[in-house]
Amino acid sequence: MDNTERKTSSFWDFIRKRLGAEAALSDWRLELGGKLDFEKLHYLYLAPTDRIAENIMCPEPCSPSCGFRKVCEWEGKYEAVCNEWPLKSYEIKKADAVFFTINPVKLLPAIAKAFKIAPHVKEFQNEEDTWTLGEVRTTGGKPARVYLTLKAFSYEVMDLIYRINSKEQQPYILLVTSWTVVRDTSEKILKDMGAAFVPLNEVLDFNAETEFELIRECNLSKLIAPPVPEPEPEPENIFRKCGDAWEIRFDGGEKFVLTSADTGARYLHFMLGRPGTSTPITEIMRKVSGEPSSIVSVDMLEDGFLTERYSFSDLPDSITDNIADDKAIRQYRQEIDKIKHDIETAKSVGDNITTEQLEQDLQNLTSKINEIISPKGQRKKLSDNIKKQVDSFRYVVNHTIDKIALHDPTFAKYLNTMIKFGRTPGYQPVSDMSWVL
């Protein structure tokens, strides 16, 4: 699907911004109530959860910074309290503060009917917010299964596509809330399978009677590409860049995608490509950053440590140590910025569990960078810069191995055994192993 700007459905846009398609009932009403018969939508397509919202959207913000009201309960009554003007608080029904989500029993058959899908609705394996809707006949006469997912993050959708590909081994159709959750990498993986996707917010919406209808022509049976040749067998060991993620497979096991810890993954990629070789940490950092072998470029705006270009081989050890530290600092800060962004996203949708996990990761990374930089932004002069490099490198690589362990504990155990650290780390396998990098 192209990314052309066009009118989109408020219903699917609203769902895309929320984990598990959950929001307080008052938020559903505020966002959608002026566009359709909300009571009918509420009755047919929404279902309550057992959670109470801590905050709800403010219908009349006092200022640009005031977008939410705190939900407070007092003697069995509930109020929406304005953080800036408490006297503007007003009473709400308990139901308005309850988290509601979609009712799949009603919603999914209605979607299948709108797309003329032969319905056979059921949950897809153990995946949350993902279902099989049924089948459509392609132009070639073969049936193609239709899936629907409400997953909100592109990396979740990418993992899901891998699992569907593994199960199907033939073309299928995936309905998603928006093109933005698919992006280029996942779209390529779909096309390689001959599959297709449909962004619901661009093709399906409620009419004035709160019934689904197509807002843009979309014949699912015509979306499936011609059959693709039988794919070549996958290599047993893969560790390669795939768009903005890493595609990994070990010893013929299940392939997975690593979407975080990019710096450590680059270090591992470098070492796996040089089995049996030990390389100075400074050289690994230089190679990974893409700088020429004889030149190092350092731009530390915070410290002003070096702003010119120097020949790396001509610099004394103390300077090369600091250059490595500069790189480690930049890499830590990039990781911290990414985690902060993810925390804000999790908070905005009320995902407290993910928020707590990310805040712990942020605390760990912040502790590491505070070992190098003082509160005033000055570099701390440690007695052993080489040891600091070694510790920083080990932490970044081990952080990535911990992420790999979530997908393949056997591979993580192998890396913990075969990756040697120190001033000249490297991949030291006990037997030959071929890698596709």
C-alpha positions in Angstrom: 0.0 0.0 0.0 1.3 3.5 -0.7 1.5 6.1 1.9 -0.6 8.8 0.1 -2.3 11.2 2.4 -6.1 10.6 2.5 -9.1 10.7 4.8 -8.9 8.1 7.5 -11.3 6.5 9.9 -11.3 8.0 13.4 -12.3 4.7 14.9 -9.2 2.8 13.6 -6.9 5.8 14.2 -8.1 5.9 17.8 -7.4 2.2 18.3 -4.0 2.4 16.7 -2.8 4.8 19.5 -3.7 2.5 22.3 -2.3 -0.8 23.6 -4.9 -3.6 23.4 -7.4 -1.1 21.9 -8.2 0.0 25.5 -9.4 3.4 26.7 -11.6 4.9 29.3 -15.3 5.0 28.1 -15.3 8.8 28.4 -12.3 8.9 26.0 -14.1 6.7 23.5 -17.1 9.0 23.7 -15.0 12.2 23.5 -13.1 11.0 20.4 -16.0 9.3 18.5 -19.2 10.6 20.0 -19.6 13.5 17.6 -19.1 11.4 14.5 -21.6 8.5 15.0 -24.2 7.0 17.2 -22.0 6.4 20.1 -24.6 4.5 22.2 -25.0 2.0 19.4 -21.2 1.7 19.1 -20.9 1.2 22.9 -23.7 -1.4 23.0 -22.6 -3.4 20.0 -18.8 -3.2 19.7 -17.3 -2.3 23.1 -16.8 -4.4 26.2 -15.7 -3.3 29.7 -12.5 -4.6 31.4 -11.7 -4.8 35.1 -9.4 -1.8 35.0 -10.2 1.8 36.1 -8.4 4.7 34.4 -6.1 6.9 36.4 -6.6 9.8 34.0 -9.1 10.6 31.3 -8.9 13.1 28.4 -10.0 16.6 29.2 -13.0 17.9 27.1 -12.0 21.5 27.6 -8.2 21.9 28.2 -7.3 25.1 30.2 -4.0 25.4 28.4 -1.8 23.6 25.8 -0.2 21.6 28.6 -3.6 20.5 30.1 -4.9 17.5 28.2 -6.0 15.1 30.9 -8.0 15.0 34.2 -7.1 12.8 37.1 -9.8 10.3 38.2 -10.5 10.5 41.9 -12.9 8.3 43.9 -14.5 9.6 47.1 -17.2 7.8 49.1 -18.2 5.8 46.1 -18.4 8.8 43.8 -16.0 9.6 41.0 -14.6 13.0 39.9 -12.5 14.2 37.0 -10.1 16.6 38.7 -8.3 19.4 36.7 -4.6 19.5 37.7 -4.4 23.3 37.1 -7.9 24.4 38.3 -9.3 22.0 40.9 -12.5 24.0 41.2 -13.3 23.0 37.6 -13.6 19.4 38.7 -16.8 17.6 37.8 -18.5 14.4 38.8 -18.4 11.4 36.4 -20.1 8.0 36.4 -17.9 5.1 37.4 -18.5 3.5 33.9 -16.9 6.6 32.3 -13.6 5.8 34.1 -13.7 2.1 33.3 -11.3 0.9 30.5 -13.3 -0.5 27.6 -11.9 -2.5 24.7 -13.4 -3.9 21.5 -15.9 -6.7 21.7 -14.5 -9.3 19.2 -17.6 -11.4 19.3 -19.6 -8.6 17.6 -16.9 -6.5 15.9 -15.0 -9.2 13.9 -18.0 -10.8 12.1 -19.1 -7.2 11.1 -15.7 -6.6 9.6 -15.8 -10.0 7.8 -19.2 -9.1 6.4 -18.0 -5.7 5.0 -15.1 -7.4 3.2 -17.2 -10.4 2.0 -15.0 -12.8 3.9 -16.3 -16.3 4.4 -16.3 -16.0 8.2 -14.5 -18.4 10.5 -13.4 -16.2 13.4 -11.0 -17.5 16.0 -7.9 -16.3 17.9 -4.6 -16.8 16.3 -2.4 -19.1 18.4 -1.4 -17.4 21.6 -1.1 -13.9 20.0 -2.9 -11.1 21.8 -5.1 -8.8 19.7 -4.8 -11.0 16.6 -7.5 -13.2 15.0 -8.2 -15.3 11.9 -11.3 -13.9 10.2 -11.8 -16.5 7.5 -11.0 -17.0 3.9 -11.4 -15.3 0.5 -11.1 -16.9 -3.0 -8.3 -15.4 -5.0 -8.5 -14.7 -8.7 -6.7 -18.0 -9.3 -9.4 -19.8 -7.4 -7.3 -20.8 -4.4 -8.4 -19.8 -0.9 -6.3 -17.2 1.1 -6.7 -16.8 4.8 -7.4 -13.4 6.2 -5.9 -12.2 9.6 -6.6 -9.1 11.6 -4.3 -7.6 14.2 -4.7 -4.6 16.5 -1.1 -4.6 17.6 0.2 -1.0 18.0 3.9 -1.2 17.5 5.7 -2.0 14.2 8.2 -4.4 15.8 5.3 -6.4 17.2 3.7 -6.6 13.8 7.0 -7.7 12.3 7.3 -10.6 14.8 3.7 -11.5 14.0 4.3 -11.6 10.3 7.3 -14.0 10.8 5.0 -16.3 12.8 2.2 -16.2 10.2 4.7 -16.9 7.4 6.0 -19.9 9.3 2.5 -21.3 9.8 1.0 -20.5 6.4 3.8 -21.1 3.9 1.4 -19.6 1.3 0.0 -16.1 0.5 -2.5 -14.5 2.9 -4.0 -11.1 3.8 -3.3 -9.2 7.0 -5.6 -6.4 8.1 -3.9 -3.8 10.3 -5.1 -0.6 11.9 -2.8 1.7 9.8 0.1 1.6 7.3 2.4 3.0 10.0 2.5 -0.2 12.0 3.8 -2.1 8.9 6.5 0.2 7.4 9.0 -0.8 4.8 10.7 -3.8 6.5 7.5 -5.7 7.3 6.0 -4.8 3.9 9.0 -6.4 2.2 8.6 -9.6 4.3 5.0 -9.8 3.3 5.8 -9.4 -0.4 8.4 -12.1 -0.2 5.7 -14.5 0.9 3.3 -13.2 -1.8 1.0 -11.9 0.9 -0.7 -8.5 1.2 -1.9 -6.1 3.9 -4.8 -3.6 4.2 -4.7 -0.5 6.5 -8.2 -0.5 7.9 -8.2 3.2 8.7 -8.0 3.9 4.9 -10.7 1.5 3.7 -13.3 0.8 6.4 -15.4 3.1 8.5 -18.8 3.5 10.2 -21.6 5.1 8.3 -24.3 7.3 9.9 -26.1 4.1 11.1 -22.9 2.9 12.8 -22.5 0.1 10.4 -19.3 -0.8 8.6 -18.9 0.2 5.0 -16.0 0.6 2.6 -14.8 4.1 2.1 -12.4 3.1 -0.6 -12.6 0.2 -3.1 -10.9 -2.9 -1.7 -11.4 -6.3 -3.2 -9.4 -8.7 -1.0 -9.5 -11.5 -3.6 -7.4 -9.3 -6.0 -4.7 -8.4 -3.6 -2.8 -11.7 -3.6 0.3 -11.8 -5.8 1.0 -14.7 -8.2 2.7 -17.7 -6.6 6.3 -17.3 -5.8 9.0 -19.9 -6.4 9.9 -22.2 -3.5 12.3 -20.3 -1.3 15.9 -21.5 -0.9 16.6 -23.3 2.4 17.5 -20.8 5.1 21.1 -20.8 6.3 21.5 -22.4 9.8 23.3 -19.4 11.3 22.2 -15.8 10.5 23.1 -12.5 12.1 22.4 -9.7 9.6 20.9 -6.3 9.4 17.3 -6.2 8.2 16.0 -2.6 7.8 16.1 -1.1 11.3 16.3 -4.5 13.0 18.5 -7.6 13.1 17.5 -10.9 11.7 19.0 -13.8 13.7 19.0 -17.6 13.6 21.3 -20.0 15.4 22.1 -23.6 14.7 19.0 -24.2 12.5 16.6 -22.9 15.2 13.7 -20.6 14.8 14.5 -17.3 13.2 13.7 -14.1 15.1 14.1 -10.3 14.8 15.9 -8.2 17.4 14.6 -4.7 17.4 16.6 -3.2 20.3 20.2 -3.0 21.6 21.5 -2.0 18.2 25.0 -0.9 19.3 25.7 -4.2 21.0 24.4 -6.1 18.0 26.8 -4.2 15.7 29.7 -5.2 18.0 28.6 -8.8 17.9 28.2 -8.7 14.1 31.8 -7.4 13.9 33.2 -10.1 16.1 31.2 -13.0 14.5 32.7 -11.9 11.1 36.2 -12.5 12.5 36.2 -15.9 14.2 39.3 -16.7 16.2 40.5 -13.1 16.0 41.0 -10.6 18.9 40.7 -6.9 18.0 41.4 -3.8 20.1 38.3 -2.2 21.5 39.2 1.2 19.9 39.4 -0.4 16.5 36.0 -2.2 16.9 34.4 1.1 17.9 36.0 2.8 14.9 34.9 0.1 12.5 31.4 -0.1 13.8 31.0 3.7 13.5 32.1 3.6 9.9 35.2 5.9 10.2 38.3 5.4 8.0 41.0 3.1 9.5 43.5 5.9 9.7 41.3 8.8 10.7 39.1 9.4 13.7 36.4 12.1 13.8 35.1 13.2 17.2 32.4 15.8 17.8 31.7 16.0 21.5 29.4 19.1 21.7 28.9 18.5 25.5 32.6 18.4 26.4 34.4 20.0 23.5 37.0 17.2 23.9 38.1 17.1 20.2 36.8 19.0 17.3 39.5 18.4 14.7 40.5 15.3 12.8 43.5 13.4 14.0 45.5 10.4 12.8 44.5 7.6 15.1 47.9 5.9 15.0 49.7 9.2 16.0 47.6 9.8 19.1 49.0 8.8 22.5 47.2 6.1 24.5 45.4 8.6 26.9 43.8 10.3 23.9 42.7 7.1 22.2 41.2 6.0 25.5 39.1 9.2 25.6 38.1 8.8 21.9 36.7 5.3 22.8 35.0 6.9 25.8 33.4 9.6 23.5 31.9 6.9 21.4 30.6 4.9 24.4 29.0 8.1 25.7 27.3 8.8 22.4 26.1 5.3 22.2 24.7 5.3 25.8 22.9 8.6 25.1 21.3 7.3 22.0 20.1 4.3 23.9 18.8 6.6 26.7 16.9 8.8 24.2 15.3 5.7 22.7 14.2 4.4 26.1 12.8 7.8 27.1 10.7 8.0 23.9 9.4 4.4 24.6 8.5 5.4 28.2 6.4 8.4 27.0 4.6 6.1 24.5 3.9 3.5 27.2 2.6 6.2 29.7 0.4 7.8 27.1 -1.5 4.5 26.7 -1.6 3.6 30.3 0.8 0.6 30.0 2.3 0.6 33.5 4.1 -2.7 33.3 6.1 -1.7 30.2 6.7 1.7 31.8 8.3 0.1 34.9 10.5 -2.2 32.8 11.7 0.7 30.6 12.4 2.9 33.6 14.6 0.1 35.1 16.5 -0.1 31.9 16.8 3.7 31.9 18.1 3.7 35.5 20.8 1.1 34.6 22.0 3.0 31.6 22.0 6.3 33.5 24.2 4.8 36.2 26.7 3.7 33.5 26.9 7.1 31.9 27.2 8.8 35.3 30.4 6.8 35.8 31.9 8.7 32.9 30.2 12.1 33.0 29.8 14.3 36.1 26.4 16.0 36.9 27.9 19.3 35.5 28.6 17.5 32.2 32.4 17.2 32.7 34.3 14.1 31.9 35.4 12.3 35.1 39.1 11.6 35.1 39.3 7.9 36.2 42.6 6.3 37.0 42.2 3.5 34.5 40.6 4.6 31.2 41.4 1.3 29.6 39.3 -0.6 32.3 36.5 1.9 31.7 36.5 1.1 28.0 36.5 -2.7 28.7 33.6 -2.4 31.2 31.5 -0.2 28.8 32.1 -2.5 25.9 31.2 -5.6 28.0 28.0 -4.0 29.3 26.7 -3.1 25.9 27.4 -6.5 24.4 26.0 -8.4 27.5 22.9 -6.2 27.3 22.3 -7.3 23.7 22.9 -11.0 24.7 20.3 -10.6 27.4 17.8 -9.4 24.7 18.8 -12.4 22.5 18.1 -14.8 25.4 14.4 -13.7 25.4 14.1 -15.3 21.9 16.8 -18.0 21.9 18.4 -19.0 25.3 20.7 -21.5 23.5 22.2 -18.9 21.3 22.7 -16.5 24.3 24.5 -19.3 26.2 26.7 -19.9 23.2 27.6 -16.3 22.9 28.4 -16.0 26.7 30.8 -18.9 26.2 32.4 -17.9 22.9 32.7 -14.1 23.2 35.9 -13.2 25.1 36.2 -9.7 26.6 39.2 -7.6 27.8 41.2 -5.0 25.9 41.1 -7.1 22.7 37.7 -8.9 22.7 36.7 -11.4 20.0 34.7 -14.4 19.0 36.6 -17.5 19.8 34.6 -20.6 18.7 35.8 -24.1 19.6 34.7 -25.4 16.2 34.0 -24.0 12.7 30.6 -22.4 12.3 29.5 -20.5 9.1 27.6 -17.3 9.5 25.5 -15.3 7.1 26.2 -11.7 8.1 
